[in-house]
Amino acid sequence: SGAWKDLVWLDTTRSFGDIRLKAPHNIVICEPDVLVRILAPEDWALVMVCSKVTGKMSNQDIGDLCKDYFSQGKDAVAVSQALTLAARKRGATGNLTSVVMRFGWAPFKPE
């Protein structure tokens, strides 16, 4: 029918390489949202998640989960897996991607 709902099969990662959706009509754009932030010495981790995770969890929820798991001595992989599971438990479906990087230069200090 040509409605946007007919594109439910489209995943974001596929949209970067599927020329059928870019030419001759620009149905899908591949311009990512980019945020540049200068890291400070007290920054101890970086978390990147897909929109399906943030659709079910707020930034505060994500930060709280990370703090909780890191304070339990968990590593970045365990925290990333916990984020994905938490989003799924809240009803997120499809591609649930999370990447957690723990920086070694700053100690983790739970407040």
N, C-alpha and C positions, 0 to 999 in steps of 0.2 A: 504494500500500500504506500510505501515511501515515507511512513511516519518514523519518527525517531525511536519509538518503542520497538520497531522492527530490528534495531541494531543492538538488541540485548546480548547478542553473542559476542560483541566487540569487547575485548579486553584492552586496557590502556597500553600494555607492552606491545600488543599486536599493532596498535594504531601507528606506531612509529615506522613500521615497515610495510604496511598494506597500501600499495600504490592505487588500488581500485577505489579507495576512499579519499584519495587526494586529487586524482586527475580523471576526467576533465573537471569534476566538481569538487570543491574543497569541503567535503563533508566532515572530515576529521583533521584537525590541525595537530602538529607535533611540536608545539611550543610549550615546554615545561614551565611550571612556576618555579622561580629561582629566588632564593633569599640568601643574601650575603651577610654574614656576621663575623666580625673580628673576634677571635677567641681571646679570652682573658686568662690570666694565670690561675684563677680560681675555678674555671670551667673544668669539670671532671668527667663529662660524658656528652655524647651527641646521639640523638635519637632521630631516625628518619622512618616515617611510616607512610603507607599509601592512604588515599582518601577513604577507603573502605574501613580502615581502622579509626580514623578521626571522625567518621560518620557515626560511630557508636561510642567513642571515648573522647572526652575533652582533653585539652592540653594538660589540665590539672590532674585528671585521672591518670594519664600516661606518666607524668612526672612522679605522682605518688606511688604508682606501681614500681617504677624504676628505683626510687629511693627505698621502698620496702624490700625489694629483692636484693639490692646491693647491700643494704644494712644486714641482711641475712648471710652475706658472704657469697652470694651467687655471682657467677661470671656473666659477661655480656651476652653470651649465647643463651643462657637460661633466662635472662631478662627478656630478650627478644622473643623467645618461645612463649613466655608468660604473657607478653603483650598480645601476641597473635591469638592465643587461647582466650584471653579475657575479651577481646573483640568478638571472637566467635561465640562465646557464651552470651554476649549481649545481642546476638542476632546478626552479626556481620557474616556475609557469605562471599564466595568468589575469591579473587586474588587478595589475600591478606599478607602483606609484606611489611616486615619491620626489621630495621637494622639498628643495632645498638653498638656504639663504639665507646669503650672506656679509655679515657686518656690517662697515661701513666704519670704525668707531671704534677697532678693535683690529688691530694688525698681526699677520699670520700668522707665527708663529715655529716652524718645524719643530724638533723636539727630536732 
